[in-house]
Amino acid sequence: MGCNNTKPLEQAAQNPRNSSNGNNLGMKPNPLTEQELQMRIDCPKQSQSLELGGVTFRYAWVSQRGYYPESPDKDNQDTYLISPSFGATSEQQAFFAVFDGHGKDGHHCARFARDHVSDTPHHTLTLLRVTRHC
């Protein structure tokens, strides 16, 4: 849920010679307040733990709804699924997925895929192949 092209911009923004509002980077100041930015972020307050086969895994997620000046209330087109008990041997398998929607109906496609993933690995893999073109 990110973009490789943001790395140079992030590095420039961290440079103390650049102003905090991004004007030295040729960008307009952010029109959103800190509170509005925080409302666009979906993440847990702390990482989660999961034990599989005697091994403890820690995981977390973050998704941030983009800003579109022409559509400030546009839905987040990305979603995710965490299924700590997945498949026939659920005590030894987990499923983590990111669904990255694009276009006018991207949020609907991403949510459809997330909501229709089954606990059956074969069914899930078949569904993911079908919805790949959504």
Chimera marker file (.cmm) of the C-alpha trace (Angstrom):
<marker_set name="trace">
<marker id="1" x="0.000" y="0.000" z="0.000" r="1" g="1" b="0" radius="0.5"/>
<marker id="2" x="2.676" y="2.346" z="-1.018" r="1" g="1" b="0" radius="0.5"/>
<marker id="3" x="4.676" y="3.588" z="-3.928" r="1" g="1" b="0" radius="0.5"/>
<marker id="4" x="8.331" y="3.145" z="-4.844" r="1" g="1" b="0" radius="0.5"/>
<marker id="5" x="8.412" y="6.634" z="-6.346" r="1" g="1" b="0" radius="0.5"/>
<marker id="6" x="7.966" y="8.292" z="-2.943" r="1" g="1" b="0" radius="0.5"/>
<marker id="7" x="11.442" y="7.452" z="-1.631" r="1" g="1" b="0" radius="0.5"/>
<marker id="8" x="13.306" y="10.490" z="-3.098" r="1" g="1" b="0" radius="0.5"/>
<marker id="9" x="10.492" y="12.769" z="-1.972" r="1" g="1" b="0" radius="0.5"/>
<marker id="10" x="10.544" y="11.323" z="1.562" r="1" g="1" b="0" radius="0.5"/>
<marker id="11" x="14.313" y="11.746" z="1.746" r="1" g="1" b="0" radius="0.5"/>
<marker id="12" x="14.055" y="15.359" z="0.577" r="1" g="1" b="0" radius="0.5"/>
<marker id="13" x="11.314" y="16.074" z="3.103" r="1" g="1" b="0" radius="0.5"/>
<marker id="14" x="13.544" y="14.764" z="5.913" r="1" g="1" b="0" radius="0.5"/>
<marker id="15" x="16.317" y="17.166" z="4.927" r="1" g="1" b="0" radius="0.5"/>
<marker id="16" x="16.341" y="19.960" z="7.565" r="1" g="1" b="0" radius="0.5"/>
<marker id="17" x="16.960" y="22.570" z="4.841" r="1" g="1" b="0" radius="0.5"/>
<marker id="18" x="13.499" y="21.887" z="3.420" r="1" g="1" b="0" radius="0.5"/>
<marker id="19" x="10.517" y="23.550" z="5.039" r="1" g="1" b="0" radius="0.5"/>
<marker id="20" x="7.942" y="21.398" z="6.809" r="1" g="1" b="0" radius="0.5"/>
<marker id="21" x="5.160" y="22.383" z="4.424" r="1" g="1" b="0" radius="0.5"/>
<marker id="22" x="6.991" y="21.073" z="1.351" r="1" g="1" b="0" radius="0.5"/>
<marker id="23" x="7.228" y="24.402" z="-0.499" r="1" g="1" b="0" radius="0.5"/>
<marker id="24" x="10.966" y="23.954" z="-1.173" r="1" g="1" b="0" radius="0.5"/>
<marker id="25" x="10.096" y="20.701" z="-2.947" r="1" g="1" b="0" radius="0.5"/>
<marker id="26" x="7.799" y="22.424" z="-5.428" r="1" g="1" b="0" radius="0.5"/>
<marker id="27" x="4.741" y="21.110" z="-3.608" r="1" g="1" b="0" radius="0.5"/>
<marker id="28" x="1.691" y="22.960" z="-2.346" r="1" g="1" b="0" radius="0.5"/>
<marker id="29" x="1.175" y="23.032" z="1.435" r="1" g="1" b="0" radius="0.5"/>
<marker id="30" x="-0.993" y="20.189" z="2.707" r="1" g="1" b="0" radius="0.5"/>
<marker id="31" x="-4.642" y="21.342" z="2.724" r="1" g="1" b="0" radius="0.5"/>
<marker id="32" x="-5.556" y="18.765" z="5.398" r="1" g="1" b="0" radius="0.5"/>
<marker id="33" x="-5.263" y="19.311" z="9.120" r="1" g="1" b="0" radius="0.5"/>
<marker id="34" x="-3.327" y="16.836" z="11.273" r="1" g="1" b="0" radius="0.5"/>
<marker id="35" x="-6.658" y="15.484" z="12.555" r="1" g="1" b="0" radius="0.5"/>
<marker id="36" x="-7.944" y="14.969" z="8.991" r="1" g="1" b="0" radius="0.5"/>
<marker id="37" x="-4.732" y="13.142" z="8.096" r="1" g="1" b="0" radius="0.5"/>
<marker id="38" x="-5.050" y="10.870" z="11.141" r="1" g="1" b="0" radius="0.5"/>
<marker id="39" x="-8.663" y="10.046" z="10.226" r="1" g="1" b="0" radius="0.5"/>
<marker id="40" x="-7.421" y="8.683" z="6.872" r="1" g="1" b="0" radius="0.5"/>
<marker id="41" x="-5.094" y="6.145" z="8.512" r="1" g="1" b="0" radius="0.5"/>
<marker id="42" x="-6.106" y="2.603" z="9.425" r="1" g="1" b="0" radius="0.5"/>
<marker id="43" x="-3.599" y="0.893" z="11.725" r="1" g="1" b="0" radius="0.5"/>
<marker id="44" x="-3.499" y="-0.861" z="15.093" r="1" g="1" b="0" radius="0.5"/>
<marker id="45" x="-2.219" y="0.964" z="18.162" r="1" g="1" b="0" radius="0.5"/>
<marker id="46" x="0.353" y="-1.811" z="18.604" r="1" g="1" b="0" radius="0.5"/>
<marker id="47" x="1.552" y="-4.866" z="16.717" r="1" g="1" b="0" radius="0.5"/>
<marker id="48" x="-0.333" y="-8.138" z="16.999" r="1" g="1" b="0" radius="0.5"/>
<marker id="49" x="1.070" y="-11.577" z="17.888" r="1" g="1" b="0" radius="0.5"/>
<marker id="50" x="0.335" y="-14.943" z="16.364" r="1" g="1" b="0" radius="0.5"/>
<marker id="51" x="1.814" y="-18.324" z="17.265" r="1" g="1" b="0" radius="0.5"/>
<marker id="52" x="2.146" y="-20.942" z="14.544" r="1" g="1" b="0" radius="0.5"/>
<marker id="53" x="3.941" y="-24.228" z="15.052" r="1" g="1" b="0" radius="0.5"/>
<marker id="54" x="5.682" y="-22.983" z="18.169" r="1" g="1" b="0" radius="0.5"/>
<marker id="55" x="6.956" y="-19.794" z="16.495" r="1" g="1" b="0" radius="0.5"/>
<marker id="56" x="5.598" y="-16.385" z="17.515" r="1" g="1" b="0" radius="0.5"/>
<marker id="57" x="5.069" y="-13.875" z="14.724" r="1" g="1" b="0" radius="0.5"/>
<marker id="58" x="4.437" y="-10.173" z="15.273" r="1" g="1" b="0" radius="0.5"/>
<marker id="59" x="2.654" y="-8.193" z="12.598" r="1" g="1" b="0" radius="0.5"/>
<marker id="60" x="0.987" y="-4.861" z="11.991" r="1" g="1" b="0" radius="0.5"/>
<marker id="61" x="-0.566" y="-2.989" z="9.096" r="1" g="1" b="0" radius="0.5"/>
<marker id="62" x="-1.144" y="0.543" z="7.929" r="1" g="1" b="0" radius="0.5"/>
<marker id="63" x="-3.301" y="1.897" z="5.146" r="1" g="1" b="0" radius="0.5"/>
<marker id="64" x="-3.837" y="5.555" z="4.370" r="1" g="1" b="0" radius="0.5"/>
<marker id="65" x="-6.580" y="6.900" z="2.166" r="1" g="1" b="0" radius="0.5"/>
<marker id="66" x="-5.166" y="9.188" z="-0.497" r="1" g="1" b="0" radius="0.5"/>
<marker id="67" x="-6.046" y="12.830" z="-1.026" r="1" g="1" b="0" radius="0.5"/>
<marker id="68" x="-7.770" y="13.817" z="-4.257" r="1" g="1" b="0" radius="0.5"/>
<marker id="69" x="-8.620" y="17.551" z="-4.398" r="1" g="1" b="0" radius="0.5"/>
<marker id="70" x="-11.446" y="16.913" z="-6.865" r="1" g="1" b="0" radius="0.5"/>
<marker id="71" x="-12.888" y="14.170" z="-4.634" r="1" g="1" b="0" radius="0.5"/>
<marker id="72" x="-11.875" y="14.776" z="-0.991" r="1" g="1" b="0" radius="0.5"/>
<marker id="73" x="-14.253" y="12.096" z="0.349" r="1" g="1" b="0" radius="0.5"/>
<marker id="74" x="-13.060" y="9.357" z="-2.027" r="1" g="1" b="0" radius="0.5"/>
<marker id="75" x="-12.962" y="5.936" z="-0.368" r="1" g="1" b="0" radius="0.5"/>
<marker id="76" x="-9.718" y="4.199" z="0.469" r="1" g="1" b="0" radius="0.5"/>
<marker id="77" x="-9.212" y="1.847" z="-2.453" r="1" g="1" b="0" radius="0.5"/>
<marker id="78" x="-6.934" y="-0.485" z="-0.525" r="1" g="1" b="0" radius="0.5"/>
<marker id="79" x="-7.918" y="-3.073" z="2.021" r="1" g="1" b="0" radius="0.5"/>
<marker id="80" x="-6.381" y="-6.132" z="3.651" r="1" g="1" b="0" radius="0.5"/>
<marker id="81" x="-7.243" y="-9.431" z="5.252" r="1" g="1" b="0" radius="0.5"/>
<marker id="82" x="-5.583" y="-11.177" z="8.156" r="1" g="1" b="0" radius="0.5"/>
<marker id="83" x="-6.774" y="-14.711" z="8.794" r="1" g="1" b="0" radius="0.5"/>
<marker id="84" x="-4.763" y="-16.178" z="11.684" r="1" g="1" b="0" radius="0.5"/>
<marker id="85" x="-6.490" y="-19.575" z="11.259" r="1" g="1" b="0" radius="0.5"/>
<marker id="86" x="-6.494" y="-20.554" z="7.602" r="1" g="1" b="0" radius="0.5"/>
<marker id="87" x="-7.221" y="-23.857" z="5.906" r="1" g="1" b="0" radius="0.5"/>
<marker id="88" x="-7.591" y="-27.411" z="7.121" r="1" g="1" b="0" radius="0.5"/>
<marker id="89" x="-4.599" y="-27.228" z="9.448" r="1" g="1" b="0" radius="0.5"/>
<marker id="90" x="-5.554" y="-23.806" z="10.761" r="1" g="1" b="0" radius="0.5"/>
<marker id="91" x="-3.346" y="-24.080" z="13.833" r="1" g="1" b="0" radius="0.5"/>
<marker id="92" x="-0.312" y="-24.105" z="11.525" r="1" g="1" b="0" radius="0.5"/>
<marker id="93" x="-1.359" y="-21.711" z="8.744" r="1" g="1" b="0" radius="0.5"/>
<marker id="94" x="-2.214" y="-18.035" z="8.500" r="1" g="1" b="0" radius="0.5"/>
<marker id="95" x="-3.193" y="-15.913" z="5.509" r="1" g="1" b="0" radius="0.5"/>
<marker id="96" x="-2.226" y="-12.268" z="5.005" r="1" g="1" b="0" radius="0.5"/>
<marker id="97" x="-3.398" y="-10.383" z="1.923" r="1" g="1" b="0" radius="0.5"/>
<marker id="98" x="-3.419" y="-6.845" z="0.548" r="1" g="1" b="0" radius="0.5"/>
<marker id="99" x="-6.053" y="-5.868" z="-1.987" r="1" g="1" b="0" radius="0.5"/>
<marker id="100" x="-5.013" y="-2.810" z="-3.998" r="1" g="1" b="0" radius="0.5"/>
<marker id="101" x="-7.959" y="-1.232" z="-5.817" r="1" g="1" b="0" radius="0.5"/>
<marker id="102" x="-7.551" y="1.099" z="-8.792" r="1" g="1" b="0" radius="0.5"/>
<marker id="103" x="-9.873" y="3.231" z="-10.875" r="1" g="1" b="0" radius="0.5"/>
<marker id="104" x="-13.379" y="4.477" z="-10.318" r="1" g="1" b="0" radius="0.5"/>
<marker id="105" x="-14.578" y="1.227" z="-8.698" r="1" g="1" b="0" radius="0.5"/>
<marker id="106" x="-11.279" y="0.090" z="-7.203" r="1" g="1" b="0" radius="0.5"/>
<marker id="107" x="-12.590" y="0.151" z="-3.648" r="1" g="1" b="0" radius="0.5"/>
<marker id="108" x="-15.479" y="-2.156" z="-4.628" r="1" g="1" b="0" radius="0.5"/>
<marker id="109" x="-13.108" y="-4.651" z="-6.307" r="1" g="1" b="0" radius="0.5"/>
<marker id="110" x="-10.713" y="-4.690" z="-3.351" r="1" g="1" b="0" radius="0.5"/>
<marker id="111" x="-13.526" y="-5.191" z="-0.829" r="1" g="1" b="0" radius="0.5"/>
<marker id="112" x="-15.169" y="-7.890" z="-2.945" r="1" g="1" b="0" radius="0.5"/>
<marker id="113" x="-11.945" y="-9.879" z="-3.072" r="1" g="1" b="0" radius="0.5"/>
<marker id="114" x="-11.372" y="-9.451" z="0.676" r="1" g="1" b="0" radius="0.5"/>
<marker id="115" x="-14.941" y="-10.420" z="1.592" r="1" g="1" b="0" radius="0.5"/>
<marker id="116" x="-15.041" y="-13.501" z="-0.624" r="1" g="1" b="0" radius="0.5"/>
<marker id="117" x="-11.768" y="-15.105" z="0.356" r="1" g="1" b="0" radius="0.5"/>
<marker id="118" x="-12.607" y="-18.453" z="1.876" r="1" g="1" b="0" radius="0.5"/>
<marker id="119" x="-10.927" y="-20.523" z="4.571" r="1" g="1" b="0" radius="0.5"/>
<marker id="120" x="-10.289" y="-23.115" z="1.870" r="1" g="1" b="0" radius="0.5"/>
<marker id="121" x="-6.921" y="-22.411" z="0.210" r="1" g="1" b="0" radius="0.5"/>
<marker id="122" x="-7.954" y="-23.933" z="-3.151" r="1" g="1" b="0" radius="0.5"/>
<marker id="123" x="-11.124" y="-21.815" z="-3.287" r="1" g="1" b="0" radius="0.5"/>
<marker id="124" x="-9.190" y="-18.690" z="-2.286" r="1" g="1" b="0" radius="0.5"/>
<marker id="125" x="-6.489" y="-19.171" z="-4.908" r="1" g="1" b="0" radius="0.5"/>
<marker id="126" x="-9.145" y="-19.733" z="-7.592" r="1" g="1" b="0" radius="0.5"/>
<marker id="127" x="-11.009" y="-16.589" z="-6.507" r="1" g="1" b="0" radius="0.5"/>
<marker id="128" x="-7.837" y="-14.517" z="-6.517" r="1" g="1" b="0" radius="0.5"/>
<marker id="129" x="-7.070" y="-15.613" z="-10.078" r="1" g="1" b="0" radius="0.5"/>
<marker id="130" x="-10.620" y="-14.652" z="-11.168" r="1" g="1" b="0" radius="0.5"/>
<marker id="131" x="-10.683" y="-11.248" z="-9.421" r="1" g="1" b="0" radius="0.5"/>
<marker id="132" x="-7.212" y="-10.320" z="-10.627" r="1" g="1" b="0" radius="0.5"/>
<marker id="133" x="-8.855" y="-8.703" z="-13.641" r="1" g="1" b="0" radius="0.5"/>
<marker id="134" x="-11.266" y="-6.603" z="-11.566" r="1" g="1" b="0" radius="0.5"/>
<link id1="1" id2="2" r="1" g="1" b="0" radius="0.2"/>
<link id1="2" id2="3" r="1" g="1" b="0" radius="0.2"/>
<link id1="3" id2="4" r="1" g="1" b="0" radius="0.2"/>
<link id1="4" id2="5" r="1" g="1" b="0" radius="0.2"/>
<link id1="5" id2="6" r="1" g="1" b="0" radius="0.2"/>
<link id1="6" id2="7" r="1" g="1" b="0" radius="0.2"/>
<link id1="7" id2="8" r="1" g="1" b="0" radius="0.2"/>
<link id1="8" id2="9" r="1" g="1" b="0" radius="0.2"/>
<link id1="9" id2="10" r="1" g="1" b="0" radius="0.2"/>
<link id1="10" id2="11" r="1" g="1" b="0" radius="0.2"/>
<link id1="11" id2="12" r="1" g="1" b="0" radius="0.2"/>
<link id1="12" id2="13" r="1" g="1" b="0" radius="0.2"/>
<link id1="13" id2="14" r="1" g="1" b="0" radius="0.2"/>
<link id1="14" id2="15" r="1" g="1" b="0" radius="0.2"/>
<link id1="15" id2="16" r="1" g="1" b="0" radius="0.2"/>
<link id1="16" id2="17" r="1" g="1" b="0" radius="0.2"/>
<link id1="17" id2="18" r="1" g="1" b="0" radius="0.2"/>
<link id1="18" id2="19" r="1" g="1" b="0" radius="0.2"/>
<link id1="19" id2="20" r="1" g="1" b="0" radius="0.2"/>
<link id1="20" id2="21" r="1" g="1" b="0" radius="0.2"/>
<link id1="21" id2="22" r="1" g="1" b="0" radius="0.2"/>
<link id1="22" id2="23" r="1" g="1" b="0" radius="0.2"/>
<link id1="23" id2="24" r="1" g="1" b="0" radius="0.2"/>
<link id1="24" id2="25" r="1" g="1" b="0" radius="0.2"/>
<link id1="25" id2="26" r="1" g="1" b="0" radius="0.2"/>
<link id1="26" id2="27" r="1" g="1" b="0" radius="0.2"/>
<link id1="27" id2="28" r="1" g="1" b="0" radius="0.2"/>
<link id1="28" id2="29" r="1" g="1" b="0" radius="0.2"/>
<link id1="29" id2="30" r="1" g="1" b="0" radius="0.2"/>
<link id1="30" id2="31" r="1" g="1" b="0" radius="0.2"/>
<link id1="31" id2="32" r="1" g="1" b="0" radius="0.2"/>
<link id1="32" id2="33" r="1" g="1" b="0" radius="0.2"/>
<link id1="33" id2="34" r="1" g="1" b="0" radius="0.2"/>
<link id1="34" id2="35" r="1" g="1" b="0" radius="0.2"/>
<link id1="35" id2="36" r="1" g="1" b="0" radius="0.2"/>
<link id1="36" id2="37" r="1" g="1" b="0" radius="0.2"/>
<link id1="37" id2="38" r="1" g="1" b="0" radius="0.2"/>
<link id1="38" id2="39" r="1" g="1" b="0" radius="0.2"/>
<link id1="39" id2="40" r="1" g="1" b="0" radius="0.2"/>
<link id1="40" id2="41" r="1" g="1" b="0" radius="0.2"/>
<link id1="41" id2="42" r="1" g="1" b="0" radius="0.2"/>
<link id1="42" id2="43" r="1" g="1" b="0" radius="0.2"/>
<link id1="43" id2="44" r="1" g="1" b="0" radius="0.2"/>
<link id1="44" id2="45" r="1" g="1" b="0" radius="0.2"/>
<link id1="45" id2="46" r="1" g="1" b="0" radius="0.2"/>
<link id1="46" id2="47" r="1" g="1" b="0" radius="0.2"/>
<link id1="47" id2="48" r="1" g="1" b="0" radius="0.2"/>
<link id1="48" id2="49" r="1" g="1" b="0" radius="0.2"/>
<link id1="49" id2="50" r="1" g="1" b="0" radius="0.2"/>
<link id1="50" id2="51" r="1" g="1" b="0" radius="0.2"/>
<link id1="51" id2="52" r="1" g="1" b="0" radius="0.2"/>
<link id1="52" id2="53" r="1" g="1" b="0" radius="0.2"/>
<link id1="53" id2="54" r="1" g="1" b="0" radius="0.2"/>
<link id1="54" id2="55" r="1" g="1" b="0" radius="0.2"/>
<link id1="55" id2="56" r="1" g="1" b="0" radius="0.2"/>
<link id1="56" id2="57" r="1" g="1" b="0" radius="0.2"/>
<link id1="57" id2="58" r="1" g="1" b="0" radius="0.2"/>
<link id1="58" id2="59" r="1" g="1" b="0" radius="0.2"/>
<link id1="59" id2="60" r="1" g="1" b="0" radius="0.2"/>
<link id1="60" id2="61" r="1" g="1" b="0" radius="0.2"/>
<link id1="61" id2="62" r="1" g="1" b="0" radius="0.2"/>
<link id1="62" id2="63" r="1" g="1" b="0" radius="0.2"/>
<link id1="63" id2="64" r="1" g="1" b="0" radius="0.2"/>
<link id1="64" id2="65" r="1" g="1" b="0" radius="0.2"/>
<link id1="65" id2="66" r="1" g="1" b="0" radius="0.2"/>
<link id1="66" id2="67" r="1" g="1" b="0" radius="0.2"/>
<link id1="67" id2="68" r="1" g="1" b="0" radius="0.2"/>
<link id1="68" id2="69" r="1" g="1" b="0" radius="0.2"/>
<link id1="69" id2="70" r="1" g="1" b="0" radius="0.2"/>
<link id1="70" id2="71" r="1" g="1" b="0" radius="0.2"/>
<link id1="71" id2="72" r="1" g="1" b="0" radius="0.2"/>
<link id1="72" id2="73" r="1" g="1" b="0" radius="0.2"/>
<link id1="73" id2="74" r="1" g="1" b="0" radius="0.2"/>
<link id1="74" id2="75" r="1" g="1" b="0" radius="0.2"/>
<link id1="75" id2="76" r="1" g="1" b="0" radius="0.2"/>
<link id1="76" id2="77" r="1" g="1" b="0" radius="0.2"/>
<link id1="77" id2="78" r="1" g="1" b="0" radius="0.2"/>
<link id1="78" id2="79" r="1" g="1" b="0" radius="0.2"/>
<link id1="79" id2="80" r="1" g="1" b="0" radius="0.2"/>
<link id1="80" id2="81" r="1" g="1" b="0" radius="0.2"/>
<link id1="81" id2="82" r="1" g="1" b="0" radius="0.2"/>
<link id1="82" id2="83" r="1" g="1" b="0" radius="0.2"/>
<link id1="83" id2="84" r="1" g="1" b="0" radius="0.2"/>
<link id1="84" id2="85" r="1" g="1" b="0" radius="0.2"/>
<link id1="85" id2="86" r="1" g="1" b="0" radius="0.2"/>
<link id1="86" id2="87" r="1" g="1" b="0" radius="0.2"/>
<link id1="87" id2="88" r="1" g="1" b="0" radius="0.2"/>
<link id1="88" id2="89" r="1" g="1" b="0" radius="0.2"/>
<link id1="89" id2="90" r="1" g="1" b="0" radius="0.2"/>
<link id1="90" id2="91" r="1" g="1" b="0" radius="0.2"/>
<link id1="91" id2="92" r="1" g="1" b="0" radius="0.2"/>
<link id1="92" id2="93" r="1" g="1" b="0" radius="0.2"/>
<link id1="93" id2="94" r="1" g="1" b="0" radius="0.2"/>
<link id1="94" id2="95" r="1" g="1" b="0" radius="0.2"/>
<link id1="95" id2="96" r="1" g="1" b="0" radius="0.2"/>
<link id1="96" id2="97" r="1" g="1" b="0" radius="0.2"/>
<link id1="97" id2="98" r="1" g="1" b="0" radius="0.2"/>
<link id1="98" id2="99" r="1" g="1" b="0" radius="0.2"/>
<link id1="99" id2="100" r="1" g="1" b="0" radius="0.2"/>
<link id1="100" id2="101" r="1" g="1" b="0" radius="0.2"/>
<link id1="101" id2="102" r="1" g="1" b="0" radius="0.2"/>
<link id1="102" id2="103" r="1" g="1" b="0" radius="0.2"/>
<link id1="103" id2="104" r="1" g="1" b="0" radius="0.2"/>
<link id1="104" id2="105" r="1" g="1" b="0" radius="0.2"/>
<link id1="105" id2="106" r="1" g="1" b="0" radius="0.2"/>
<link id1="106" id2="107" r="1" g="1" b="0" radius="0.2"/>
<link id1="107" id2="108" r="1" g="1" b="0" radius="0.2"/>
<link id1="108" id2="109" r="1" g="1" b="0" radius="0.2"/>
<link id1="109" id2="110" r="1" g="1" b="0" radius="0.2"/>
<link id1="110" id2="111" r="1" g="1" b="0" radius="0.2"/>
<link id1="111" id2="112" r="1" g="1" b="0" radius="0.2"/>
<link id1="112" id2="113" r="1" g="1" b="0" radius="0.2"/>
<link id1="113" id2="114" r="1" g="1" b="0" radius="0.2"/>
<link id1="114" id2="115" r="1" g="1" b="0" radius="0.2"/>
<link id1="115" id2="116" r="1" g="1" b="0" radius="0.2"/>
<link id1="116" id2="117" r="1" g="1" b="0" radius="0.2"/>
<link id1="117" id2="118" r="1" g="1" b="0" radius="0.2"/>
<link id1="118" id2="119" r="1" g="1" b="0" radius="0.2"/>
<link id1="119" id2="120" r="1" g="1" b="0" radius="0.2"/>
<link id1="120" id2="121" r="1" g="1" b="0" radius="0.2"/>
<link id1="121" id2="122" r="1" g="1" b="0" radius="0.2"/>
<link id1="122" id2="123" r="1" g="1" b="0" radius="0.2"/>
<link id1="123" id2="124" r="1" g="1" b="0" radius="0.2"/>
<link id1="124" id2="125" r="1" g="1" b="0" radius="0.2"/>
<link id1="125" id2="126" r="1" g="1" b="0" radius="0.2"/>
<link id1="126" id2="127" r="1" g="1" b="0" radius="0.2"/>
<link id1="127" id2="128" r="1" g="1" b="0" radius="0.2"/>
<link id1="128" id2="129" r="1" g="1" b="0" radius="0.2"/>
<link id1="129" id2="130" r="1" g="1" b="0" radius="0.2"/>
<link id1="130" id2="131" r="1" g="1" b="0" radius="0.2"/>
<link id1="131" id2="132" r="1" g="1" b="0" radius="0.2"/>
<link id1="132" id2="133" r="1" g="1" b="0" radius="0.2"/>
<link id1="133" id2="134" r="1" g="1" b="0" radius="0.2"/>
</marker_set>
